[in-house]
């Protein structure tokens, strides 16, 4: 029987409130990137790379089959505001 496989990769970019340059301290950047990467992985979307600059974050990940994009975004934005 034939088998098909699909892998969807998403590149997510979101900014800080009012584009405030919050990510200037390397310790804050590293902790935030690890936290967002862990949250994404817990939601079934394995992270490939987390990065960004002073006023935004970028996440490249493989999209999981158990969550919608809207739910993933809602959870990441909720978690990142803590």
C-alpha positions in Angstrom: 0.0 0.0 0.0 1.3 3.5 -0.9 2.3 5.8 1.9 2.6 9.5 1.8 4.5 11.8 4.1 4.1 15.6 4.5 6.3 17.9 6.6 5.2 21.5 6.9 7.8 24.0 8.2 6.7 27.4 9.5 8.8 30.5 10.0 7.1 32.6 12.7 8.0 36.2 13.3 6.4 38.3 16.0 7.5 41.6 17.6 7.6 43.0 21.1 4.8 45.4 22.2 5.2 48.8 20.4 8.5 47.3 18.8 10.3 48.2 22.1 13.9 46.8 21.9 13.5 44.4 24.8 16.0 41.8 23.6 19.3 43.6 24.1 20.7 41.7 27.1 22.2 38.4 26.0 21.0 36.5 29.1 17.4 37.7 28.5 17.6 36.7 24.8 19.0 33.2 25.6 16.4 32.6 28.3 13.5 33.8 26.1 14.6 31.8 23.1 15.0 28.6 25.2 11.6 29.2 26.8 9.8 29.7 23.5 11.6 26.8 21.9 10.5 24.5 24.8 6.9 25.7 24.6 6.8 25.1 20.9 8.3 21.6 21.4 5.8 20.8 24.2 3.0 21.6 21.7 4.2 19.0 19.3 6.1 21.3 16.9 9.8 20.5 17.0 12.0 23.6 16.8 14.8 24.0 14.3 16.0 27.4 15.2 15.0 30.3 17.4 16.5 33.8 16.8 15.7 37.4 16.3 16.9 40.9 17.0 16.2 43.5 19.7 12.5 44.0 18.8 11.3 40.7 17.4 11.6 36.9 17.7 11.8 34.4 14.8 11.1 30.7 15.2 11.6 28.1 12.5 9.8 24.8 13.4 8.2 21.7 11.9 4.4 22.1 12.3 2.8 19.3 14.2 -0.4 17.4 13.4 -2.2 17.9 16.7 -2.6 21.7 16.8 -3.9 24.4 14.6 -1.8 27.4 13.6 -4.2 29.7 15.4 -3.9 27.7 18.7 -0.2 27.5 18.4 0.2 31.2 17.9 -2.2 31.9 20.8 -0.2 29.7 23.1 3.1 31.1 22.1 2.0 34.7 22.5 0.4 33.9 25.8 3.5 32.2 27.1 5.9 34.8 25.8 4.1 37.6 27.6 4.8 36.0 31.0 
